[in-house]
Amino acid sequence: MTLLSLINEIINLSEIGDYFGNRDISLQSFGFGNNAINFINENKVKYSDAVSNAFSIDSEIEKTYTLKKFEQLLIGHFSEFMQNKTVAKNDDIQKFRNNLLNEEKKLFSVYRDIHGITLNNPQKPLHLGRYTIYDFQHQKNSIESKTKLLPKYIWHGDSPKYLIEWQAEARHFEKATEIADQKFDQFELILRYFIGTPNSRFEVGVLNYQGWRNRRAYIFSEDGQVSSSSSNHGAIESIPLDDPYFTNAKSGYKHVWDILSRENLNKFEKRILLAIEWIGQAIADPLPQSAFIKSAIAIEIIFTYSEKSIINPSILNQISEGAALILGSTVQERLEIEAQLKKLYGLRSAIVHSGNKNICTADYQNMLNTSRSVIKKLITSEALLSIDSVEKFYELLKSTKYSGNTI
């Protein structure tokens, strides 16, 4: 659909009037009183779909505005059309679009507290790809120099200890925050992948930090007796984020930061980052069965040719064979890896289709280790670092299969 047809659909779906306080309808309303613009019942759902589709038509607008801001500007621009039930023309659409694109793009520095870390060298900012981490007390003056406001108008509550920064290009503050928060989520998952295994020692968090906590239970029996229990959970150590471990080239970590720093990633690089994020989710997940599934998804992202493929016997052979070719260096090693992965995928099927919860720690750990080993190979192998498309990756796997060479 075109932007013109979608906006005319929105105009047609709108109803004018004061519906405030009417509990018999499902309502989305803009404005107040008799001139309020409303989308009612099934038209509310249709409106939501139409405005989302209108927002996603222009990639430049989608990249620099939030959906909420776009919606606000759309309703404001076409409010008279809705009031009068006037059909919009191409010139009206172009004027609306030009108004949005004529708004100047700015570079915003978005800072958030980062928890669970320490810096061995706090005197200077730490750069990890396009992320910058600051010890607040040492870098306070440098950060405050970006505005003319007095410090008392900038910081709220207790002073931060450490801050993480992402610079985002956008047309308003809310979009910059939305972009940065997506990157902060990604940062957490990348760090979990680097740390490697589920443990209670370390947790680095920006938006999803839980930290150390004490879990208590109070138990009362029907005969009047009382008991209680208490246990500690969560990270107990701060991780030294400027340790060379997190930028180690041999482990591929430097390559990951390099990928994250690029504006335009090829499809294969996008798959690698997505697989790493799923591994990060698996490591953070306290439930073995769901963590197992997330580890499996990471492998599927890499070895499933089509993103819409359903895991069937043919796809399973493709996944297990691909992992064996990547990880094994001899025929025997490859046969063993392939057999092990097929066995693990039998458990995956039992979880998804039968609700099986009997996943032991060893099975989950095997799936996690396999997915991490595949990613490590992809970000460290000379032959694989040059791969820039999914098609080239599968060509390499095929040639490896028939030549018997190692990757």
ABEGO torsion letter per residue (X at the ends): XBAAAAAAAAAAABBBEBABGBAABBBBBBEBEAABBBBBEAAAAAAAAAAAAAAAABAAAAAABBAAAAAAAAAAAAAAAAAAGBBBBAAAAAAAAAAAAABBBBBBBBBBBBBGBBBABAABBBBBEABBBBBAAAAAAAAAAABABBAAAABBEBBBABBBBBBBBBABAAAAAAAAAAAAAAAAAAAAAAAGBBBAABBBBAAABAEBBBBBBBBBBAAGBBBBBBBBBEBABBBBAABAAAABAAAGAAAAAAAAABABBBAAAAAAAAAAAAAAAAAABABAAAAAAAAAAAAAAAABABAABBBBAAAAAAAAAAAAAAABABAAAAAAAAAAAAAAAAAAAAAAAAGBABBBAAAAAAAAAAAAAAAAAAAABAAAAABABAAAAAAAAAAAAAAGBBX
